[in-house]
Amino acid sequence: MNLDAYRDSSEEFLAALNGEYYRHYAGLKDEFEIEAIYERHQELFTRAAVEELREQAAVPAPGTDERRRRRMLLGFAVEGHLGQATKTIEAELARREAEASIELDGERIGYRESTVAQANEPDGDRRARIEEARLSVTEHDLNPLHREMLEHQHELAQELGYPSYRDMCAALQGLDLDALHRQTERFGASTESSYATVVEPELQRTLGIGLDGLRRSDLPRFFRAADTDPSFPADRLTWSFIETARGLGIDVAAQSGVILDTERRPKKSPRAFCAPVRAPGEVYLVIAPVGGRDDFSTLFHEGGHTEHFANVDPALPFEFRQLGDNAITEAYAFLFQHLVEDPEWLRRRLGVDDDGELALSARASRLVYLRRYTAKFAYELELHGADGGAVDALADRYAELLSAAVRVEWPRQMFLADVDPGFYCTAYLRAWALETHLRGHLRQRFGVAWFEDPKAGKTLRALWHDGQRLTPEELLHELTGERLDFTVLLEDLGLD
């Protein structure tokens, strides 16, 4: 195998795939035409290509950049091998999602728009009816495809010689899933007694209900935090991001190839995303505005991704620019997102003197997310394990774990739709920890207003320049000498 030729073709494939992802999920086109893209690059993902890359990955000495590159290429090839086999299902799933709608009181709402409708709906009973209609579409129209895709992924992992899909992901990504699970379990146990103390007052303030009256359908409204809208005016949304970047010495408007897509479209995904078609050179930041703090939080999160990919060294190998451990880019995204709850940033950028109310609201939301993801991770370990059993049998287990973590009756119908491929939940979990370490480092070096110091921007650009060459553990050790540890999240939440 000519590895250089394989790398060039891989980059072209990924650019085409990410471009198609952007156009479909931004609501610019109805079809998600990935099948033709896979067909044009089918030689990249054959069983023979995977086997040859597996042999090639073991040749360079451990710890060398060439070893890293080949391991990343192997992971890319395996992911593509599974994607090739499930591309028709994935395209049909995207089509159904885009075309699906629910009807409520004579009003038709797009399936993808329905979570936005929930977030903006002040009536709790109407939010619940939106949820019921959404879950019906999920269960009857989408879950059969989710199930078929998952079963294919599990079968293919074993055909490639891995004991299970779980083992495959751990091996390809170099993850110690058991060690991470022990850390997340400790976090869950450590926050059990304080969960109600942190979350309940904010539920009462924002929704007028406590945990006993909370329904899953209320959470989009809770995260929306509509009562904080006066502090987060819509006309300051994009401006605040541009000005924050400017404070770090970054001129967003002058960045070649960075496109901010904030327009509302009926079929636009409610789930914001960054599409690095080429890193650097063509990077899309896409959000579907909901209103208030949630828009700021989402824009800054995706803005963190965007700045990371836009500032990658163009001379880096393809693997380090667009592959690697996604916990790295998620950490940069969380770093920017956290600014939206930072009292100093609120004062300097939005003129808001927070008396603690905004910080308490953001803290409660963050704790809900962290506990939800620890439960999601525990569920996916069972789902993707060798002895996971029949897929449908785990629907109740999913509901049990999520309900216990968030303390709300969680819908079992989401047990397949709530699963991202490749244990992506571990990227979020490790990124939350890395971001907390990184934020502490920036505050220590540049002060509480680090986001206004071009020297902090220079530090970040140096990190971004390296793409995703390192793992989060390696990056943190090189930066501060610390070990990546979940206890830092307890300290950051004031729960240690």
C-alpha positions as CSV (number, residue, x, y, z in Angstrom):
1,M,0.0,0.0,0.0
2,N,1.2,3.5,-0.9
3,L,0.5,5.3,2.4
4,D,0.9,8.8,0.9
5,A,-1.7,8.1,-1.8
6,Y,-4.0,6.6,0.8
7,R,-3.7,9.7,2.9
8,D,-4.5,12.0,-0.1
9,S,-7.5,10.0,-1.0
10,S,-8.7,9.9,2.6
11,E,-8.5,13.7,2.8
12,E,-10.6,14.1,-0.4
13,F,-13.2,11.6,1.0
14,L,-13.5,13.4,4.3
15,A,-13.8,16.8,2.6
16,A,-16.6,15.5,0.4
17,L,-18.4,13.8,3.4
18,N,-18.1,16.8,5.7
19,G,-19.3,19.0,2.9
20,E,-22.4,16.8,2.4
21,Y,-23.0,16.7,6.1
22,Y,-22.9,20.5,6.3
23,R,-25.4,21.0,3.4
24,H,-27.9,18.4,4.6
25,Y,-27.9,19.2,8.3
26,A,-27.8,22.9,7.7
27,G,-31.1,22.5,5.9
28,L,-29.7,23.5,2.5
29,K,-30.7,20.2,0.8
30,D,-33.1,17.5,1.5
31,E,-31.1,14.4,0.5
32,F,-28.1,13.2,2.4
33,E,-26.2,11.8,-0.6
34,I,-23.3,10.0,1.0
35,E,-23.6,6.7,-0.9
36,A,-22.0,8.2,-4.0
37,I,-19.2,9.6,-1.9
38,Y,-18.5,6.2,-0.4
39,E,-18.7,4.6,-3.9
40,R,-16.1,6.9,-5.3
41,H,-13.7,6.1,-2.5
42,Q,-14.6,2.5,-1.8
43,E,-11.0,1.3,-2.2
44,L,-10.2,3.1,1.1
45,F,-12.5,0.9,3.2
46,T,-12.1,-2.6,1.9
47,R,-11.4,-5.5,4.3
48,A,-8.0,-5.8,2.6
49,A,-7.2,-2.1,3.2
50,V,-8.1,-2.5,6.9
51,E,-5.9,-5.6,7.3
52,E,-2.9,-4.0,5.5
53,L,-3.2,-0.8,7.6
54,R,-3.4,-3.0,10.8
55,E,0.0,-4.5,9.8
56,Q,1.4,-1.1,8.8
57,A,0.4,0.5,12.1
58,A,2.5,-1.9,14.1
59,V,5.7,-1.2,12.2
60,P,6.9,2.2,13.5
61,A,8.4,2.5,17.0
62,P,5.9,3.3,19.8
63,G,5.6,7.0,20.7
64,T,6.8,8.2,17.3
65,D,4.6,10.5,15.1
66,E,4.6,7.9,12.3
67,R,3.2,5.4,14.7
68,R,0.5,7.9,15.7
69,R,-0.3,8.6,12.1
70,R,-0.7,5.0,11.1
71,R,-2.9,4.2,14.1
72,M,-5.2,7.2,13.2
73,L,-5.3,6.0,9.6
74,L,-6.3,2.5,10.8
75,G,-9.1,4.0,13.0
76,F,-10.3,6.0,10.0
77,A,-10.3,2.9,7.7
78,V,-12.3,0.8,10.2
79,E,-14.8,3.6,10.7
80,G,-15.1,4.0,7.0
81,H,-15.4,0.2,6.6
82,L,-18.4,0.3,8.9
83,G,-19.7,3.4,7.3
84,Q,-19.5,1.8,3.8
85,A,-21.6,-1.1,5.0
86,T,-24.3,1.1,6.6
87,K,-24.3,4.1,4.3
88,T,-27.7,3.3,2.8
89,I,-29.2,3.0,6.3
90,E,-27.6,6.3,7.4
91,A,-28.8,8.1,4.3
92,E,-32.4,6.8,4.8
93,L,-32.3,7.7,8.5
94,A,-31.3,11.3,7.6
95,R,-34.0,11.5,5.0
96,R,-36.7,10.3,7.4
97,E,-35.5,12.7,10.1
98,A,-35.6,15.7,7.7
99,E,-39.0,14.8,6.3
100,A,-40.7,13.8,9.6
101,S,-43.1,16.1,11.4
102,I,-45.5,16.1,14.3
103,E,-48.9,17.6,14.5
104,L,-50.1,19.5,17.6
105,D,-53.3,21.4,17.9
106,G,-53.6,21.8,14.1
107,E,-50.0,23.0,13.9
108,R,-47.3,20.9,12.0
109,I,-43.8,21.1,13.5
110,G,-40.8,19.5,11.8
111,Y,-39.3,16.6,13.8
112,R,-35.9,18.4,14.0
113,E,-37.5,21.7,15.0
114,S,-39.5,20.1,17.8
115,T,-36.8,20.3,20.4
116,V,-36.5,24.1,19.6
117,A,-40.3,24.3,20.0
118,Q,-40.0,22.6,23.4
119,A,-37.3,25.0,24.5
120,N,-39.5,28.0,23.6
121,E,-42.7,26.6,25.0
122,P,-43.7,28.0,28.4
123,D,-46.6,25.5,28.9
124,G,-45.4,22.3,30.5
125,D,-48.3,20.2,29.3
126,R,-47.7,21.3,25.8
127,R,-44.0,20.5,26.1
128,A,-45.0,17.0,27.2
129,R,-47.3,16.5,24.2
130,I,-44.5,17.6,21.9
131,E,-42.4,15.0,23.6
132,E,-45.0,12.3,23.2
133,A,-45.3,13.0,19.5
134,R,-41.5,13.1,19.0
135,L,-41.1,9.8,20.8
136,S,-43.7,8.2,18.6
137,V,-41.8,9.2,15.5
138,T,-38.5,8.0,17.1
139,E,-39.9,4.6,18.0
140,H,-41.8,3.7,14.9
141,D,-40.0,5.5,12.1
142,L,-36.4,5.8,13.2
143,N,-35.6,3.1,15.7
144,P,-35.9,0.2,13.2
145,L,-33.1,1.9,11.2
146,H,-31.0,2.7,14.3
147,R,-31.3,-0.9,15.3
148,E,-30.3,-2.2,11.9
149,M,-27.3,0.1,11.8
150,L,-26.2,-0.9,15.3
151,E,-26.4,-4.6,14.6
152,H,-24.4,-4.2,11.4
153,Q,-21.7,-2.3,13.4
154,H,-21.5,-5.0,16.0
155,E,-21.3,-7.8,13.4
156,L,-18.6,-6.0,11.4
157,A,-16.5,-5.4,14.5
158,Q,-16.4,-9.2,15.2
159,E,-15.8,-10.0,11.5
160,L,-12.7,-7.8,11.7
161,G,-11.4,-9.9,14.6
162,Y,-12.4,-7.9,17.6
163,P,-14.2,-9.6,20.5
164,S,-16.9,-6.8,20.4
165,Y,-17.6,-3.3,19.2
166,R,-16.6,-2.1,22.6
167,D,-13.2,-3.8,22.3
168,M,-12.7,-2.5,18.8
169,C,-13.3,1.2,19.9
170,A,-11.0,0.8,22.9
171,A,-8.2,-0.7,20.8
172,L,-8.4,1.8,17.9
173,Q,-8.6,4.9,20.1
174,G,-6.2,3.7,22.8
175,L,-8.8,4.1,25.5
176,D,-8.9,2.4,28.8
177,L,-12.7,2.3,29.1
178,D,-12.8,0.5,32.4
179,A,-10.5,3.1,34.0
180,L,-12.6,5.9,32.7
181,H,-15.7,4.2,33.9
182,R,-14.3,4.0,37.4
183,Q,-13.6,7.7,37.4
184,T,-17.1,8.6,36.1
185,E,-18.8,6.2,38.6
186,R,-16.9,8.0,41.4
187,F,-18.1,11.3,40.0
188,G,-21.7,10.1,40.0
189,A,-21.4,8.8,43.5
190,S,-19.7,12.0,44.7
191,T,-22.5,14.2,43.3
192,E,-25.4,12.0,44.4
193,S,-26.1,13.8,47.7
194,S,-25.6,17.3,46.4
195,Y,-27.5,16.9,43.1
196,A,-30.9,18.0,44.4
197,T,-29.3,20.9,46.4
198,V,-27.7,22.3,43.2
199,V,-30.5,21.6,40.7
200,E,-33.8,21.9,42.6
201,P,-33.6,25.7,43.4
202,E,-32.9,26.4,39.7
203,L,-35.8,24.3,38.6
204,Q,-38.1,26.1,41.0
205,R,-36.8,29.5,39.8
206,T,-36.9,28.8,36.1
207,L,-39.8,26.4,35.7
208,G,-41.7,26.7,39.0
209,I,-41.3,22.9,39.7
210,G,-39.0,20.7,41.7
211,L,-37.5,17.4,40.9
212,D,-40.7,15.6,41.9
213,G,-42.6,17.4,39.2
214,L,-39.9,17.4,36.5
215,R,-40.5,15.6,33.2
216,R,-37.9,14.8,30.6
217,S,-39.8,17.2,28.2
218,D,-39.1,20.1,30.6
219,L,-35.3,19.8,30.2
220,P,-35.0,21.8,26.9
221,R,-36.9,24.6,28.6
222,F,-34.7,24.4,31.7
223,F,-31.5,24.5,29.6
224,R,-33.0,27.3,27.6
225,A,-33.1,29.4,30.8
226,A,-35.6,31.9,29.3
227,D,-35.6,34.0,32.5
228,T,-32.0,35.0,31.7
229,D,-32.9,36.4,28.2
230,P,-32.5,40.0,29.2
231,S,-28.8,39.3,29.9
232,F,-28.3,37.6,26.5
233,P,-29.8,39.9,23.8
234,A,-30.0,38.4,20.4
235,D,-28.4,41.3,18.7
236,R,-25.2,40.8,20.8
237,L,-24.9,37.1,19.9
238,T,-22.5,37.1,17.0
239,W,-20.9,40.4,18.1
240,S,-19.9,38.9,21.5
241,F,-18.1,36.0,19.9
242,I,-16.3,38.2,17.4
243,E,-15.2,40.6,20.1
244,T,-14.1,37.8,22.4
245,A,-11.9,36.4,19.6
246,R,-10.6,40.0,19.0
247,G,-9.5,40.2,22.6
248,L,-7.4,37.1,22.0
249,G,-5.9,38.7,19.0
250,I,-8.0,36.8,16.4
251,D,-9.9,38.7,13.7
252,V,-12.8,36.3,12.8
253,A,-14.0,38.5,9.9
254,A,-10.5,38.3,8.3
255,Q,-10.2,34.5,8.7
256,S,-10.1,32.9,5.3
257,G,-12.6,30.0,4.9
258,V,-14.5,30.5,8.2
259,I,-18.3,30.6,7.5
260,L,-20.8,31.4,10.3
261,D,-24.2,29.9,9.4
262,T,-26.8,31.2,11.9
263,E,-29.9,31.4,9.6
264,R,-33.1,29.7,10.6
265,R,-34.3,27.0,8.1
266,P,-37.2,24.6,8.5
267,K,-35.0,21.5,8.0
268,K,-31.9,22.7,9.8
269,S,-30.8,20.4,12.5
270,P,-31.4,21.8,16.0
271,R,-28.1,20.2,17.1
272,A,-25.4,22.8,16.4
273,F,-22.2,21.7,14.7
274,C,-18.9,22.6,13.2
275,A,-18.1,21.1,9.8
276,P,-14.4,21.2,9.1
277,V,-14.5,20.4,5.4
278,R,-10.8,21.3,5.2
279,A,-8.8,22.1,8.2
280,P,-7.7,24.8,7.8
281,G,-9.3,26.5,4.8
282,E,-13.0,25.6,4.9
283,V,-14.7,25.4,8.2
284,Y,-18.5,25.9,8.8
285,L,-20.0,26.9,12.1
286,V,-23.7,26.1,12.2
287,I,-26.3,26.9,14.8
288,A,-30.1,27.1,14.8
289,P,-30.9,30.0,17.1
290,V,-33.3,29.2,19.9
291,G,-32.9,32.4,22.0
292,G,-31.2,33.6,25.1
293,R,-28.3,32.0,26.9
294,D,-28.6,28.7,25.0
295,D,-27.7,30.5,21.8
296,F,-24.6,32.1,23.3
297,S,-23.5,28.8,24.9
298,T,-24.0,26.9,21.6
299,L,-22.3,29.5,19.4
300,F,-19.3,29.7,21.7
301,H,-19.0,25.9,21.9
302,E,-19.0,25.6,18.1
303,G,-16.8,28.7,17.9
304,G,-14.2,26.8,19.9
305,H,-14.2,24.0,17.4
306,T,-14.1,26.5,14.6
307,E,-11.1,28.4,15.9
308,H,-9.3,25.1,16.6
309,F,-9.7,23.8,13.1
310,A,-9.2,27.2,11.4
311,N,-5.8,27.6,13.2
312,V,-4.4,24.2,12.5
313,D,-1.0,24.3,10.9
314,P,-1.6,23.6,7.2
315,A,1.8,21.9,7.0
316,L,0.7,19.2,9.4
317,P,0.0,15.7,8.1
318,F,-3.7,15.1,7.2
319,E,-4.1,12.7,10.2
320,F,-3.1,15.4,12.8
321,R,-5.2,18.1,11.1
322,Q,-8.5,16.1,10.8
323,L,-8.3,12.8,12.6
324,G,-7.0,12.0,16.1
325,D,-8.7,12.2,19.5
326,N,-11.8,14.4,19.4
327,A,-11.6,15.0,23.1
328,I,-9.0,17.6,22.1
329,T,-11.3,19.7,20.0
330,E,-14.2,19.2,22.4
331,A,-12.0,20.6,25.2
332,Y,-11.4,23.8,23.2
333,A,-15.2,24.0,22.5
334,F,-16.0,23.7,26.2
335,L,-13.3,26.3,27.0
336,F,-15.1,28.9,24.9
337,Q,-18.6,27.7,26.0
338,H,-17.7,28.2,29.7
339,L,-17.1,31.9,29.1
340,V,-20.9,32.4,28.8
341,E,-21.1,31.6,32.5
342,D,-18.0,33.5,33.6
343,P,-18.9,36.6,35.7
344,E,-15.9,38.5,34.4
345,W,-16.8,37.8,30.7
346,L,-20.4,38.6,31.4
347,R,-19.4,42.0,32.8
348,R,-16.9,42.9,30.2
349,R,-18.7,41.6,27.1
350,L,-22.4,42.0,27.9
351,G,-22.4,44.6,30.7
352,V,-24.0,42.1,33.1
353,D,-23.1,42.3,36.8
354,D,-24.1,38.8,37.8
355,D,-25.0,38.5,41.5
356,G,-24.6,34.8,41.3
357,E,-27.9,33.9,39.7
358,L,-26.5,33.2,36.2
359,A,-23.6,31.2,37.6
360,L,-25.9,29.1,39.7
361,S,-28.2,28.4,36.7
362,A,-25.2,27.4,34.5
363,R,-23.8,25.3,37.3
364,A,-27.0,23.3,37.7
365,S,-27.3,22.8,33.9
366,R,-23.7,21.6,33.8
367,L,-24.2,19.1,36.6
368,V,-27.3,17.6,34.8
369,Y,-25.2,17.2,31.6
370,L,-22.3,15.6,33.4
371,R,-24.4,13.1,35.3
372,R,-26.4,12.3,32.1
373,Y,-23.2,11.6,30.2
374,T,-21.8,9.4,32.9
375,A,-25.0,7.4,32.8
376,K,-24.9,7.3,28.9
377,F,-21.4,6.0,29.1
378,A,-22.3,3.2,31.5
379,Y,-25.2,2.3,29.3
380,E,-23.1,2.2,26.1
381,L,-20.5,0.0,27.8
382,E,-23.3,-2.6,28.3
383,L,-24.8,-2.0,24.8
384,H,-21.5,-2.5,23.0
385,G,-20.1,-5.2,25.2
386,A,-19.6,-8.8,24.1
387,D,-22.4,-10.1,26.4
388,G,-24.8,-7.2,25.8
389,G,-27.5,-9.5,24.7
390,A,-30.3,-8.6,22.3
391,V,-30.4,-4.9,21.6
392,D,-34.1,-4.4,22.4
393,A,-33.6,-5.9,25.9
394,L,-31.5,-2.9,26.9
395,A,-34.2,-0.3,26.4
396,D,-35.3,-0.6,30.0
397,R,-31.7,-0.6,31.2
398,Y,-31.1,2.7,29.3
399,A,-34.2,4.3,30.9
400,E,-33.2,3.0,34.4
401,L,-29.6,4.4,34.2
402,L,-30.6,7.8,32.8
403,S,-33.6,8.1,35.1
404,A,-31.4,7.5,38.2
405,A,-28.7,9.9,37.1
406,V,-31.0,12.8,36.2
407,R,-33.9,11.9,38.6
408,V,-36.6,12.2,35.9
409,E,-38.4,9.4,34.2
410,W,-36.4,9.0,31.1
411,P,-38.0,7.7,27.9
412,R,-36.9,4.2,26.9
413,Q,-37.8,5.0,23.2
414,M,-34.5,7.0,23.0
415,F,-32.3,4.0,23.8
416,L,-30.9,3.8,20.2
417,A,-31.3,7.4,19.0
418,D,-29.3,8.7,22.0
419,V,-26.2,6.7,21.0
420,D,-23.4,8.3,19.0
421,P,-21.0,6.0,17.1
422,G,-17.5,5.1,18.4
423,F,-18.1,5.9,22.1
424,Y,-18.1,9.6,21.3
425,C,-19.5,10.2,24.8
426,T,-16.0,9.5,26.1
427,A,-14.7,12.4,24.0
428,Y,-17.1,14.7,25.9
429,L,-16.3,13.3,29.3
430,R,-12.6,13.6,28.9
431,A,-12.9,17.0,27.3
432,W,-14.9,18.3,30.3
433,A,-12.0,17.3,32.5
434,L,-9.3,18.6,30.1
435,E,-11.1,22.0,29.7
436,T,-11.2,22.5,33.5
437,H,-7.5,22.0,33.7
438,L,-6.8,24.2,30.7
439,R,-9.1,27.0,32.0
440,G,-7.3,26.9,35.3
441,H,-3.9,27.1,33.6
442,L,-5.0,30.2,31.5
443,R,-6.5,32.0,34.6
444,Q,-3.3,31.3,36.5
445,R,-1.0,32.6,33.8
446,F,-3.1,35.5,32.4
447,G,-5.6,36.4,35.1
448,V,-9.4,36.2,35.3
449,A,-9.8,38.2,32.1
450,W,-7.5,35.8,30.1
451,F,-10.0,36.1,27.2
452,E,-8.8,39.7,26.7
453,D,-5.1,39.0,26.6
454,P,-3.5,38.4,23.2
455,K,-0.8,36.4,25.0
456,A,-3.5,33.9,26.0
457,G,-4.6,33.9,22.4
458,K,-1.0,33.1,21.3
459,T,-0.9,30.2,23.8
460,L,-4.2,28.8,22.4
461,R,-3.1,29.2,18.8
462,A,0.1,27.3,19.6
463,L,-2.1,24.5,20.9
464,W,-4.5,24.7,18.0
465,H,-1.6,24.7,15.6
466,D,-0.8,21.1,16.7
467,G,-4.2,19.9,15.6
468,Q,-5.0,16.6,17.3
469,R,-1.6,15.1,17.3
470,L,-1.6,14.3,21.0
471,T,-4.1,12.6,23.3
472,P,-5.7,14.8,26.0
473,E,-3.6,13.0,28.6
474,E,-0.4,13.8,26.7
475,L,-1.4,17.4,25.9
476,L,-2.1,18.1,29.6
477,H,1.1,16.5,30.8
478,E,3.1,18.6,28.3
479,L,1.3,21.8,29.2
480,T,1.2,21.6,33.0
481,G,2.6,18.2,34.1
482,E,-0.7,17.3,35.6
483,R,-2.7,14.0,35.2
484,L,-6.2,14.1,33.6
485,D,-8.5,13.5,36.6
486,F,-12.2,13.8,37.1
487,T,-11.9,15.2,40.6
488,V,-11.1,18.6,39.0
489,L,-14.7,18.7,37.9
490,L,-15.9,18.3,41.5
491,E,-13.7,21.2,42.6
492,D,-14.9,23.3,39.7
493,L,-18.5,22.8,40.6
494,G,-17.8,23.5,44.3
495,L,-18.7,20.0,45.3
496,D,-15.4,18.6,46.5
